[in-house]
């Protein structure tokens, strides 16, 4: 797959305890993106954060949370991003989805 030039970056902010059909939401999203042929996806666990309910989730040993914030990001062609956005709208029931126009300068495959 080759991506250069105009692209879309889709970033989702969800909680670690969020589920989709009895599995972790982030796992289901990554599987769906792979199934749909997206260029790749990354899930990053936050050490602290809060959402619309203003409840702080933290990895602090004093307030160990089982619902840490997760950020899921993928960059792909505008067409492919637009194709999966309706699926993400259905999957992400509690969270934030941000879509940004970006420019891909380099995308290389290291033979994963």
Helices and strands as residue ranges (DSSP letters): E 5-15, E 19-20, E 23-24, H 25-35, E 42-45, E 48-50, E 56-58, G 61-63, E 69-76, H 78-91, E 96-104
